Structures are given as C-alpha cells and as structure tokens.
Amino acid sequence: MEVILLEDIKKLGKLGENVRVKPGHGRNFLIPQGKALIANAANKAYFEARRAELEKEMQQRLVAANERLAAIGQLALSISARASDEGRLFGSITAQDIVDAIQAQTGVAVTKHEIRLAQGPLRQIGEHTVGLHLHNEVATEIMVTIVPE
C-alpha cells in the first residue's frame, strides 16, 4: 500500500514522501491517526494544496517541544513509594506516575506516551534514568529517584 505522509515519522519517511507500507499498518494506524493519506491523484492534489500549512504546523510542534524541553531542563524527580526492606516496591512506578510528578514539579504538560521506560515500570528503590521523547527531533533523559516512604 502506498501512502503520502502528512508528518515526519521516524524510520518511515518525511512529510510529503510517498512510501510503501504494509496494508495493516496503513489502514489501522497511519490513516486513522491522520499521519498519512492513501496515495492517489485526488489526495496528492489535496496534499500539495495543504503542504505549506502542514509544514508550518510541524514547525510549530517542534518549537513547542523545544520550549517544553527548556522548561524541564535537567530535571531530577524524587518519587516516594512503599517498599520492602530489600528495596523492592509494593507495586511499581509507571509512566503515568512519572507524568504526574513532572507536572507537579514543573507545570509542563507531558503525556505518558512521551515517557520511555526501557525495562518497563520501575520496581526498585534507587536512581533510574528515564527517556523523555517530546518530538521526533527532541528527546532527553531525566533522573528519577525512588525513595521509600
């Protein structure tokens, strides 16, 4: 299936490129999410008419992501949780818990989909490095320290 990308998508292509994707990926993700259009003559004309608008919108999202990154800076979060004597948590610290802590400490809006937990939810007391992916071109790491209550 060929689609026209309406935004830059990592490992797939840039705005305006015609790319070949698996039909399921196109039908179930790219098109419903508004990230692509089926590559036909009518959609190509529609895209060319909106190209400048889409490029401007993409640039605005990049600027907003850089502003959020500047507001977050070199953030170091401290989250308290109940834990055993061995240092294992009763439960875990999830991406949503980290989002809530970021918003409480900095006031910056972050979604749980922007948090990258490489090993899954945090289940141990101590310092953990967590990825924060605000935009395709804007990513950073923050330090999350889990302390016992």
N, C-alpha and C positions, 0 to 999 in steps of 0.2 A: 504494500500500500504506500502510495506517495502522498506526503503532506507538505504544506507550507508552514514553517514555524513562525509563530507570532511573537516569540521572545527567544532569548538565548537559553539554550538548555544544555547543561554540562554533558559532555560525552555524546551529544547528538548533533548539535549544529547551532548556527547563529540566526538571528532574526532575518526572515525573508528567504532562507535557504529551502530548497526542495530536497527533502530527504526521504529515503525509503525506510519504513519501519514495519514491524510485524503488525498484521491487521488488528490483533487483540490490543496491542499497546496503543495504536492509533484510536480505535473505537472506544476503548474503555478508559483511557487516561488522557491522552493529549487533546482530543476533540472536546470531550465534556468539560475539561478543566479550562478550556479557552486558550490553550497553548499552541494549537495548530488548526489548520483548515485542510480539508481534502483538496489535493492539487488537481483542479480542473480550471477551465478557461474563465468561468464566472468568478471563482474565488481568487484567481490570480489578478483579475482586474480589480476586485474589491480590495485585495491586499495592497496593490500599488496605489490605490486612491487613499488608503489609510497609512501608508508607510511612514510619512513624516510624523503623524500623530503617535504611532506606536513607538517610534524611535525616541520621541520626546518623553513619552510615558516611561519607557525603560530607563532613560537617563535620570528622570525624577526619582525612580525607585532606587537607583544607585546612590544618588545624593542623599536620600533619606536613610539608607543603610549606613553610609559613612557618618552621618550625623549621629545615628544611634550608637555606632561604634565609638565615636568620640565621647559620647555621654557615658558609656560604660567604662571606657578606658581600661586600665589594668585592674579590673575588679577582682577582689578576693572575697568570696562568700563564706560565711560561717553558719552552718545549719546544725541545730541541736536535735538529737533523736534519742529515743530509749535504746539502750544497748546492754548486752550481757557483759560479764566480767572479762570474757575473752575478746571483746571488741566487735562482736557480730551484732548487727542491728536487729531489733524486733520489727520486722517489716523491711522496707527499703526506701531509699530516696530516689524518686522518679524524676523524669524531665519536668513534669508539672510542678513538683516541689521546688526545683531549681528556678523555674519561671517565676513562681510566686516570690521567692527570695530576691531575685533580681529586681522585680517590680517594686517590692517593699523597700529595697535599699537605694535604688537609683531612680525609680519612677519611669523607667524606659519600658515601653511595651515590647515584649518578646513572646513568641508563640512556642509551644512545646515542640513543634516540628523544626525549629531552628536550633534546638539543643541536640548535640551529638554525643551520646553515651556509647562509647566503643564497646564496652563489655556488658552493656545492659544496665539496669538500675544499680545504684550504689548500695552495697550491703555491709560495708566495713567502716569502722571509725578510722579517721585519718584524713590525709590530703589526697585529693583526686583532681586530675586535670580533665576538664570537660570542654569539648569543642562547641563553639557558637558560630553558626553559619547563617549570617544575616542576608546574604545575597550571593549570587554565583561568584562574584569577584570580591566579596567582603566576608572574611572569616577570621576568627581569633580563638584563643583559648583562655579560659578563666580557671582560677583555682578555687575549688570547693573543699572546705574543711568541715568534716563532720565531727562534732563533739558530743560526748554523752550528756544526757540531761542530768 
